[in-house]
């Protein structure tokens, strides 16, 4: 892997995110990631797949600088954001550079209105966003999410799960991200609503040029929307490649899509890691 930008026609880096042999420990003893390497190119949607506990959320938090809040740290390897070594950087600085995470479970403030929740998305960005930026950001988000516009004065706790996920994404958009880190965006949502959320992700990518790294257990829907994907097992990359290629792999079908007749036995795992061109 390389951070060279010699092939680019602009000064912007080719890679938005690059993890090089990253290992993560919690409280100095719990091994959550081991030797994880991955890339998110500019303008890409990349899926991070795996079962619960595989290390998906830890990978996102290693990128967004949120490990310290849970007594975790990158203990080996490098996290490069836009070609800059950002390993264990302060999360506020990471947000300021345009890398914004939407946490698992949506984390909306139930007793605040939709607009108040959106405004909270700028609290850590006050040093570079003006009140005019905040006002413009709210209107921009509400135009993108008509359901939120209808409920702008309603409390977040009264929204449906899908609307709360829209609100969580909208709150992240208030910080003007160049890269979104989405943790389990379809969790707890009906299939139709999950597809609607992923349609929003695709629109953000295609119309606004936002790069996306999303952690998702629902491999079927994630591989339909992503350009490429990585499969995590036990804190390691078990497989990676273009989304269309992974969709056709028999082992991925059996383990994550439920399309093969063979039943997964306890203790089974994917074959050794393989990168597909």
C-alpha positions as CSV (number, residue, x, y, z in Angstrom):
1,X,0.0,0.0,0.0
2,X,1.2,3.5,-0.7
3,X,0.3,7.1,0.0
4,X,1.7,8.4,-3.2
5,X,-0.4,10.9,-5.0
6,X,1.8,11.2,-8.1
7,X,-1.0,9.9,-10.4
8,X,-3.5,12.5,-9.3
9,X,-4.4,15.4,-11.5
10,X,-5.2,17.6,-8.5
11,X,-3.6,18.2,-5.1
12,X,-6.3,16.1,-3.5
13,X,-5.2,12.7,-2.2
14,X,-6.2,9.6,-4.2
15,X,-7.0,7.8,-0.9
16,X,-9.3,9.3,1.7
17,X,-8.5,6.6,4.3
18,X,-5.7,4.1,4.5
19,X,-5.2,1.7,7.4
20,X,-1.8,0.0,7.4
21,X,-1.5,-3.1,9.6
22,X,-3.5,-1.6,12.4
23,X,-3.9,-3.4,15.8
24,X,-6.2,-2.1,18.5
25,X,-6.2,-2.9,22.2
26,X,-8.8,-2.0,24.8
27,X,-7.5,-1.3,28.3
28,X,-4.2,-2.6,27.2
29,X,-5.3,-6.2,27.2
30,X,-8.3,-6.9,24.9
31,X,-7.2,-7.5,21.4
32,X,-10.0,-6.0,19.1
33,X,-8.1,-5.7,15.8
34,X,-5.0,-7.5,14.5
35,X,-3.2,-6.4,11.4
36,X,-6.1,-4.7,9.6
37,X,-5.3,-2.9,6.3
38,X,-7.9,-1.3,4.1
39,X,-8.4,1.6,1.7
40,X,-11.2,4.1,0.9
41,X,-10.6,5.9,-2.4
42,X,-11.8,9.4,-3.1
43,X,-15.5,9.2,-4.2
44,X,-15.9,5.6,-3.2
45,X,-18.5,3.8,-1.1
46,X,-16.8,1.0,0.8
47,X,-18.5,-1.6,3.0
48,X,-17.0,-3.2,6.1
49,X,-18.8,-6.5,6.6
50,X,-18.8,-9.0,9.4
51,X,-20.8,-10.5,12.3
52,X,-21.3,-8.7,15.6
53,X,-18.0,-8.5,17.4
54,X,-15.9,-8.9,14.3
55,X,-14.3,-5.5,14.8
56,X,-16.3,-3.2,12.5
57,X,-17.1,-0.5,15.0
58,X,-13.6,-0.6,16.4
59,X,-12.2,0.0,12.9
60,X,-14.4,3.1,12.5
61,X,-13.5,4.4,15.9
62,X,-9.8,3.9,15.1
63,X,-10.3,6.2,12.1
64,X,-12.5,8.8,13.8
65,X,-10.4,9.1,17.0
66,X,-13.1,7.8,19.3
67,X,-11.2,4.8,20.8
68,X,-9.8,6.8,23.8
69,X,-13.4,7.4,25.1
70,X,-13.6,3.6,25.5
71,X,-10.1,3.1,26.9
72,X,-8.9,1.8,23.5
73,X,-5.9,2.8,21.4
74,X,-4.1,1.9,18.1
75,X,-1.1,0.0,19.4
76,X,0.5,-0.9,16.0
77,X,0.2,0.3,12.5
78,X,-0.9,3.6,11.0
79,X,-4.2,5.4,10.2
80,X,-3.7,7.8,7.3
81,X,-6.4,10.3,6.5
82,X,-5.9,12.1,3.2
83,X,-2.3,10.9,3.2
84,X,-1.6,12.3,6.7
85,X,-0.7,10.1,9.6
86,X,-3.7,10.6,12.0
87,X,-3.1,7.6,14.3
88,X,-4.8,8.4,17.7
89,X,-5.4,12.0,16.7
90,X,-7.9,14.2,18.6
91,X,-11.4,13.5,17.2
92,X,-12.3,17.2,17.0
93,X,-9.4,17.7,14.6
94,X,-10.4,14.7,12.6
95,X,-14.0,16.2,12.2
96,X,-12.6,19.5,11.2
97,X,-10.7,17.8,8.4
98,X,-14.0,16.4,7.1
99,X,-14.1,12.8,8.6
100,X,-17.4,12.4,10.5
101,X,-18.8,9.3,12.1
102,X,-22.5,8.4,12.6
103,X,-22.4,6.1,15.6
104,X,-24.3,2.8,15.9
105,X,-27.8,3.2,17.4
106,X,-28.4,6.7,16.0
107,X,-27.8,8.4,19.4
108,X,-30.4,11.2,18.8
109,X,-31.4,13.4,21.7
110,X,-35.0,12.3,22.3
111,X,-36.1,15.4,24.3
112,X,-34.7,17.8,21.7
113,X,-36.4,18.8,18.5
114,X,-35.2,17.8,15.0
115,X,-33.7,21.3,14.5
116,X,-32.1,21.2,17.9
117,X,-30.6,17.8,17.2
118,X,-29.2,19.2,13.9
119,X,-27.7,22.2,15.6
120,X,-26.0,19.9,18.1
121,X,-24.0,18.6,15.1
122,X,-22.1,21.8,14.9
123,X,-21.2,22.1,18.6
124,X,-17.8,20.7,18.1
125,X,-17.3,22.8,15.0
126,X,-18.0,26.2,16.4
127,X,-14.4,27.3,15.8
128,X,-14.8,27.1,12.1
129,X,-18.5,27.2,11.4
130,X,-20.4,30.5,11.7
131,X,-24.0,30.9,12.7
132,X,-24.8,31.5,9.0
133,X,-23.2,28.2,8.3
134,X,-25.4,26.5,10.9
135,X,-28.6,28.1,9.5
136,X,-27.7,27.2,5.9
137,X,-26.8,23.7,7.0
138,X,-30.1,23.2,8.7
139,X,-32.0,24.3,5.6
140,X,-29.8,22.1,3.4
141,X,-30.4,19.0,5.5
142,X,-34.2,19.6,5.7
143,X,-34.4,20.0,2.0
144,X,-32.6,16.7,1.6
145,X,-34.8,14.9,4.1
146,X,-38.5,16.0,3.5
147,X,-39.7,13.9,6.4
148,X,-37.5,15.7,8.8
149,X,-38.7,19.0,7.3
150,X,-42.2,18.1,8.1
151,X,-41.3,17.3,11.7
152,X,-38.7,20.0,12.3
153,X,-40.3,21.2,15.5
154,X,-41.1,17.7,16.7
155,X,-39.1,15.8,19.3
156,X,-36.6,13.2,18.1
157,X,-38.0,10.7,20.5
158,X,-41.2,10.7,18.6
159,X,-39.6,9.9,15.2
160,X,-39.6,6.4,13.7
161,X,-36.4,4.4,13.6
162,X,-35.8,5.3,9.9
163,X,-36.4,9.0,10.6
164,X,-34.0,8.9,13.5
165,X,-31.4,7.4,11.2
166,X,-32.0,10.2,8.7
167,X,-31.6,12.7,11.6
168,X,-28.3,11.1,12.7
169,X,-27.0,11.3,9.1
170,X,-28.3,14.9,8.8
171,X,-26.6,15.9,12.0
172,X,-23.3,14.5,10.6
173,X,-23.8,16.5,7.4
174,X,-23.9,19.7,9.5
175,X,-20.1,19.4,9.9
176,X,-19.7,19.4,6.0
177,X,-18.0,16.0,5.8
178,X,-15.9,14.9,2.9
179,X,-16.0,11.3,4.3
180,X,-18.9,9.7,6.3
181,X,-18.2,6.8,8.6
182,X,-21.6,5.0,9.1
183,X,-21.9,2.3,11.8
184,X,-24.7,-0.2,11.1
185,X,-27.1,2.3,9.3
186,X,-29.7,-0.4,8.7
187,X,-29.8,-1.7,12.3
188,X,-33.4,-2.3,13.5
189,X,-35.0,-1.0,10.3
190,X,-37.5,-2.8,8.0
191,X,-35.9,-3.8,4.7
192,X,-37.8,-1.1,2.7
193,X,-36.6,1.6,5.1
194,X,-33.1,0.2,5.1
195,X,-33.1,0.5,1.3
196,X,-34.3,4.1,1.6
197,X,-31.4,4.9,3.9
198,X,-28.9,3.3,1.5
199,X,-30.5,5.3,-1.4
200,X,-29.6,8.4,0.6
201,X,-26.1,7.2,1.0
202,X,-25.8,6.6,-2.7
203,X,-27.2,10.1,-3.4
204,X,-24.7,11.7,-1.0
205,X,-21.9,9.9,-2.8
206,X,-23.0,10.5,-6.4
207,X,-24.4,14.0,-6.1
208,X,-22.3,15.5,-3.4
209,X,-19.1,13.6,-3.8
210,X,-19.0,12.3,-0.2
211,X,-16.9,9.2,0.3
212,X,-18.4,6.6,2.6
213,X,-17.1,3.8,4.8
214,X,-20.0,1.9,6.2
215,X,-19.9,-1.0,8.8
216,X,-22.8,-3.3,8.2
217,X,-24.1,-6.7,9.2
218,X,-26.6,-6.8,6.3
219,X,-24.2,-7.8,3.6
220,X,-26.9,-8.3,1.0
221,X,-27.9,-4.7,1.0
222,X,-24.4,-3.3,1.6
223,X,-22.9,-5.1,-1.4
224,X,-25.7,-3.8,-3.6
225,X,-24.7,-0.2,-2.9
226,X,-20.9,-0.3,-2.3
227,X,-18.1,-0.2,-4.8
228,X,-15.9,-2.5,-2.8
229,X,-16.0,-4.3,0.5
230,X,-13.9,-5.9,3.2
231,X,-15.0,-8.8,5.3
232,X,-13.8,-8.8,9.0
233,X,-13.6,-11.9,11.1
234,X,-12.1,-12.0,14.6
235,X,-10.4,-8.6,14.1
236,X,-8.8,-9.5,10.8
237,X,-9.6,-9.0,7.1
238,X,-10.9,-12.3,5.8
239,X,-11.7,-11.2,2.3
240,X,-11.8,-8.1,0.2
241,X,-12.5,-7.0,-3.3
242,X,-15.1,-5.3,-5.6
243,X,-18.6,-5.6,-4.2
244,X,-19.9,-7.4,-7.3
245,X,-17.2,-10.0,-7.1
246,X,-17.8,-10.7,-3.4
247,X,-21.5,-11.1,-4.0
248,X,-20.7,-14.0,-6.3
249,X,-18.3,-15.8,-4.0
250,X,-19.8,-19.0,-2.6
251,X,-18.2,-18.6,0.8
252,X,-19.5,-15.1,1.2
253,X,-23.0,-16.1,0.0
254,X,-23.1,-18.9,2.6
255,X,-21.6,-17.0,5.5
256,X,-23.3,-13.6,5.0
257,X,-26.0,-13.8,2.4
258,X,-27.7,-17.1,3.3
259,X,-27.9,-18.1,-0.3
260,X,-26.3,-21.5,-0.1
261,X,-27.8,-24.7,1.3
262,X,-24.9,-25.5,3.5
263,X,-25.4,-24.6,7.2
264,X,-22.7,-22.6,9.0
265,X,-21.3,-24.7,11.9
266,X,-20.1,-23.2,15.2
267,X,-16.5,-22.4,14.8
268,X,-16.5,-22.2,11.0
269,X,-14.8,-19.2,9.4
270,X,-14.0,-17.9,6.0
271,X,-10.9,-19.2,4.2
272,X,-7.7,-17.3,4.7
273,X,-7.8,-13.6,3.6
274,X,-7.8,-13.1,-0.2
275,X,-7.8,-9.9,-2.1
276,X,-9.8,-9.9,-5.3
277,X,-8.8,-7.6,-8.1
